[in-house]
Amino acid sequence: MPMPRFAQSLALAALLLPAAAHAQDRGSVNPKPLPPLEHPDAPSTPAKALFGRVTKASSGPARIYGFYAKGCFSGGEALPMDGPNWQVMRPSRNRMWGTPYLVDFIERLSQKAVRVGWPGLLVGDMAQPRGGPMITGHASHQIGIDADVWLTPMPDHRMSRAEREETSATDMVRRDRLDIDPEVWTPTHLQLIKLTAEQPEVERIFVNAAIKKALCRDAAGSRWMSKVRPMYGHNYHYHIRLACPAGQEDCQPQGAPPAGDGCDDLGYWFSDAVLHPKPPKVPPKPKPAMTMAALPAACRTVLKAP
């Protein structure tokens, strides 16, 4: 039976995703700065090469420009490395930045998470200091309102720099990828995701389809489940996407999630075409790197701002 057109699109999109920087990939205790670009102002220079070399936020008010996968932001903040109920992971990536709206949300969520039995958040990638495309990893996380939270509970001690860079996240998915691993998945994982989805600021939560399947067993029909969407990867963390904040007219919102809990739409994700894809007869051409011309015009100003 041929794959539905929407499924073909998703499969092709997965093939064209940029090289991943997974939660389990180690960081570096002594990261080396990227070398200077020979022609930074050339129109063909990839935007990721420019934003990936920025090490601090821009001055001025917090403003969002563009869409989650095609934009930037000004006036960002870094989530502190340590809080009462969170710790930042993989700091060598310098992706613990976001709009003040996101930083405040993570801090508040970490406090609430303790109340449902979660010991604290291990926060993975948020955004670069000024957002924009990343050299490795995510297509989104560009406008300062996306964040990855590990599905590994925070330990009972402040982790060393080496631990933050080298500790592997926990894979929640069974080896055959048909379901969660019952040895590591707990009811508290459900409570954490439920708590997050119930926050009014949250637009979407992306998880592995096996995690969505597990949630459907215990929470089918719940209103918050419509926000939780299956996506490739996401075995080790869940991806929080906030809605555009009020007053940010240049932030392009995502459409509302489909109606219903999404529990009847999981068949595609467990199909043989997804779990055991056949190599294409003709390898797809790599997607051209996004240049500054593809981003909102304001991103040029954000990039060069003090």
C-alpha positions as CSV (number, residue, x, y, z in Angstrom):
1,M,0.0,0.0,0.0
2,P,1.6,3.3,-1.0
3,M,2.5,5.8,1.7
4,P,0.0,8.7,2.1
5,R,1.2,12.0,0.7
6,F,1.4,13.7,4.1
7,A,3.5,10.7,5.3
8,Q,5.8,11.0,2.3
9,S,6.3,14.7,3.1
10,L,7.2,13.9,6.7
11,A,9.6,11.1,5.7
12,L,11.3,13.4,3.2
13,A,11.5,16.2,5.8
14,A,13.2,13.7,8.2
15,L,15.8,12.9,5.5
16,L,16.6,16.6,5.0
17,L,16.9,17.5,8.6
18,P,20.3,19.0,9.5
19,A,22.9,16.9,11.3
20,A,21.5,16.3,14.7
21,A,23.0,17.3,18.1
22,H,21.2,14.8,20.3
23,A,20.8,14.9,24.0
24,Q,23.0,11.9,24.3
25,D,25.8,13.4,22.2
26,R,28.6,14.6,24.5
27,G,29.7,18.2,24.8
28,S,33.2,19.5,25.5
29,V,34.7,20.7,28.8
30,N,37.1,22.9,26.8
31,P,35.2,23.9,23.6
32,K,37.2,25.6,20.9
33,P,35.8,28.8,19.2
34,L,34.8,28.5,15.6
35,P,37.4,30.1,13.2
36,P,36.5,33.4,11.6
37,L,34.6,33.4,8.4
38,E,36.5,34.5,5.3
39,H,33.5,36.2,3.7
40,P,30.9,36.8,6.4
41,D,29.0,39.4,4.4
42,A,28.7,37.3,1.2
43,P,25.1,36.7,0.2
44,S,25.8,33.0,0.0
45,T,27.1,32.6,3.5
46,P,24.8,30.3,5.5
47,A,22.9,32.1,8.2
48,K,23.8,29.3,10.6
49,A,27.5,30.1,10.2
50,L,26.8,33.7,11.3
51,F,24.4,33.1,14.2
52,G,26.5,30.1,15.3
53,R,29.4,32.4,16.0
54,V,27.6,34.9,18.1
55,T,28.4,34.4,21.8
56,K,26.2,36.9,23.6
57,A,22.8,38.4,23.4
58,S,22.1,41.7,21.6
59,S,21.3,44.8,23.6
60,G,17.9,46.4,23.6
61,P,14.3,45.2,24.3
62,A,13.3,41.6,23.7
63,R,11.8,41.3,20.3
64,I,10.9,38.2,18.2
65,Y,11.2,38.2,14.5
66,G,9.8,35.4,12.3
67,F,8.8,31.8,12.7
68,Y,10.1,29.0,14.9
69,A,12.2,27.6,12.0
70,K,13.0,30.9,10.3
71,G,13.8,33.8,12.5
72,C,15.8,35.4,15.4
73,F,15.3,37.5,18.5
74,S,16.9,40.4,20.3
75,G,17.2,41.2,24.0
76,G,17.7,37.6,25.0
77,E,18.7,36.1,28.3
78,A,20.6,33.0,29.4
79,L,19.0,30.6,31.7
80,P,21.3,30.5,34.8
81,M,23.3,27.3,34.9
82,D,21.8,26.4,38.2
83,G,18.5,27.1,39.9
84,P,16.6,25.6,42.8
85,N,14.9,23.1,40.6
86,W,16.9,23.0,37.3
87,Q,20.4,22.5,35.9
88,V,21.6,23.4,32.4
89,M,23.1,20.5,30.3
90,R,25.7,20.7,27.5
91,P,26.7,24.3,28.3
92,S,29.5,24.0,25.7
93,R,26.8,24.4,23.0
94,N,25.9,27.9,24.3
95,R,22.3,27.2,23.6
96,M,20.8,28.1,27.0
97,W,19.5,31.4,25.7
98,G,15.9,32.5,25.0
99,T,13.6,35.4,25.3
100,P,12.9,36.5,28.9
101,Y,9.4,35.0,28.3
102,L,11.0,31.5,27.9
103,V,13.5,31.9,30.7
104,D,10.7,32.9,33.1
105,F,8.6,30.0,31.9
106,I,11.3,27.4,32.5
107,E,12.0,28.7,36.0
108,R,8.3,28.6,36.9
109,L,7.8,25.2,35.4
110,S,10.7,23.8,37.4
111,Q,9.0,24.9,40.6
112,K,5.7,23.3,39.6
113,A,7.4,20.1,38.5
114,V,8.6,19.4,42.0
115,R,4.9,19.4,43.2
116,V,4.1,16.5,40.8
117,G,7.1,14.4,42.1
118,W,9.7,15.4,39.5
119,P,13.0,16.3,41.3
120,G,14.0,19.0,38.9
121,L,14.6,19.8,35.2
122,L,17.7,19.0,33.2
123,V,17.4,21.7,30.5
124,G,18.9,20.9,27.1
125,D,19.0,23.1,24.0
126,M,17.0,26.3,24.1
127,A,18.4,28.8,21.5
128,Q,21.6,30.6,20.5
129,P,22.2,34.0,22.0
130,R,20.3,35.7,19.2
131,G,18.5,32.7,17.8
132,G,18.7,32.0,14.1
133,P,19.6,28.7,12.5
134,M,22.0,26.4,14.3
135,I,25.1,24.8,12.7
136,T,24.0,21.4,14.0
137,G,20.7,20.1,15.2
138,H,17.4,21.7,15.2
139,A,15.6,23.3,12.3
140,S,13.5,25.2,14.9
141,H,14.6,26.8,18.2
142,Q,15.3,30.0,16.3
143,I,13.1,32.6,18.0
144,G,13.8,32.0,21.6
145,I,10.6,30.3,22.6
146,D,11.5,26.6,22.2
147,A,13.3,24.4,24.8
148,D,14.3,20.8,25.2
149,V,13.9,19.2,28.7
150,W,15.5,15.9,29.3
151,L,13.3,13.0,30.4
152,T,16.1,12.1,32.8
153,P,15.3,13.3,36.4
154,M,17.7,15.8,37.9
155,P,20.1,14.1,40.3
156,D,20.3,15.0,44.0
157,H,23.5,17.0,43.6
158,R,24.9,19.9,41.5
159,M,26.5,18.3,38.5
160,S,30.1,19.2,37.6
161,R,30.9,20.7,34.2
162,A,32.2,17.3,33.1
163,E,29.0,15.6,34.2
164,R,26.9,18.1,32.3
165,E,28.9,17.6,29.1
166,E,29.3,13.8,29.3
167,T,26.3,12.3,31.1
168,S,24.0,10.6,28.6
169,A,20.3,11.2,28.6
170,T,18.0,8.3,29.2
171,D,16.4,6.6,26.1
172,M,12.7,6.2,26.9
173,V,11.9,4.0,23.9
174,R,12.1,0.3,23.6
175,R,14.7,-1.1,21.3
176,D,12.1,-2.2,18.7
177,R,10.8,1.4,18.8
178,L,7.2,0.1,19.1
179,D,6.7,1.3,22.7
180,I,8.3,2.9,25.7
181,D,10.9,1.0,27.8
182,P,9.0,0.0,31.0
183,E,12.3,-0.2,32.8
184,V,12.7,3.6,32.6
185,W,9.3,5.1,31.9
186,T,7.4,6.0,35.1
187,P,4.0,7.6,35.9
188,T,5.9,10.7,36.9
189,H,7.0,11.2,33.3
190,L,3.4,11.4,32.4
191,Q,2.7,13.9,35.2
192,L,5.6,16.1,34.0
193,I,4.4,16.2,30.4
194,K,0.8,16.7,31.5
195,L,1.8,19.6,33.7
196,T,3.8,21.2,30.9
197,A,1.0,20.8,28.4
198,E,-1.6,22.3,30.8
199,Q,0.4,25.6,31.0
200,P,-1.5,28.2,28.9
201,E,1.7,29.5,27.3
202,V,2.5,26.1,25.7
203,E,1.6,25.8,22.0
204,R,3.1,22.3,21.3
205,I,5.0,19.5,22.9
206,F,7.0,17.1,20.7
207,V,7.7,13.6,21.8
208,N,8.7,10.3,20.2
209,A,5.6,8.4,18.9
210,A,6.2,5.6,21.4
211,I,5.9,8.2,24.2
212,K,2.7,9.5,22.7
213,K,1.5,5.9,22.6
214,A,2.2,5.5,26.3
215,L,0.4,8.8,27.1
216,C,-2.6,7.6,25.1
217,R,-2.9,4.5,27.3
218,D,-3.4,6.6,30.4
219,A,-4.6,10.0,29.3
220,A,-6.6,9.4,26.1
221,G,-9.4,12.0,25.8
222,S,-7.7,14.6,28.0
223,R,-7.8,18.1,26.5
224,W,-4.1,18.7,27.0
225,M,-3.2,15.7,24.8
226,S,-4.0,17.7,21.7
227,K,-0.8,19.7,22.3
228,V,1.4,16.6,22.5
229,R,2.5,15.7,19.0
230,P,4.7,12.8,17.8
231,M,7.9,13.6,16.0
232,Y,11.0,11.9,14.8
233,G,13.6,11.4,17.5
234,H,12.7,12.9,20.8
235,N,13.5,9.6,22.6
236,Y,15.5,11.3,25.3
237,H,13.7,14.6,25.8
238,Y,10.5,16.5,25.2
239,H,10.4,19.7,23.2
240,I,8.4,22.6,24.6
241,R,7.2,25.2,22.1
242,L,5.6,28.3,23.5
243,A,3.0,30.4,21.7
244,C,4.0,33.8,20.5
245,P,3.7,36.2,23.4
246,A,1.2,39.1,23.5
247,G,2.6,42.3,21.9
248,Q,5.1,40.5,19.7
249,E,3.5,41.4,16.3
250,D,6.6,40.2,14.3
251,C,6.4,36.7,15.8
252,Q,4.7,34.3,13.4
253,P,2.4,31.9,15.2
254,Q,1.9,28.2,14.4
255,G,-1.6,27.0,13.6
256,A,-3.7,25.4,16.3
257,P,-3.1,21.7,16.7
258,P,-5.6,19.3,15.2
259,A,-8.7,18.7,17.2
260,G,-8.8,15.6,19.4
261,D,-6.2,13.8,21.5
262,G,-4.3,12.5,18.5
263,C,-4.4,8.9,19.8
264,D,-6.1,7.6,16.6
265,D,-3.4,9.0,14.3
266,L,-0.4,7.0,15.4
267,G,-0.4,4.2,12.8
268,Y,1.9,6.0,10.4
269,W,4.6,6.3,13.1
270,F,4.8,2.6,13.7
271,S,4.6,1.6,10.0
272,D,7.3,-0.4,8.4
273,A,8.1,2.5,6.2
274,V,9.0,4.6,9.2
275,L,10.6,2.0,11.5
276,H,12.5,0.3,8.7
277,P,12.8,2.8,5.8
278,K,14.2,1.6,2.5
279,P,17.0,3.7,1.0
280,P,15.6,5.9,-1.8
281,K,16.5,4.8,-5.3
282,V,17.7,8.3,-5.9
283,P,19.3,10.0,-2.9
284,P,17.6,13.3,-2.1
285,K,19.7,16.4,-2.8
286,P,20.8,18.1,0.4
287,K,18.6,21.1,1.2
288,P,20.5,24.3,0.5
289,A,21.7,26.1,3.6
290,M,19.4,29.0,4.7
291,T,21.0,32.4,4.0
292,M,20.2,35.7,5.6
293,A,17.9,36.5,2.7
294,A,15.5,33.8,3.9
295,L,15.2,35.4,7.3
296,P,13.2,38.5,8.3
297,A,15.0,41.7,7.4
298,A,15.3,42.6,11.1
299,C,17.6,39.7,11.7
300,R,20.4,41.5,9.9
301,T,20.1,44.2,12.5
302,V,19.9,41.7,15.3
303,L,23.0,39.9,14.1
304,K,25.1,43.1,13.9
305,A,23.8,44.8,17.0
306,P,26.1,45.4,20.0
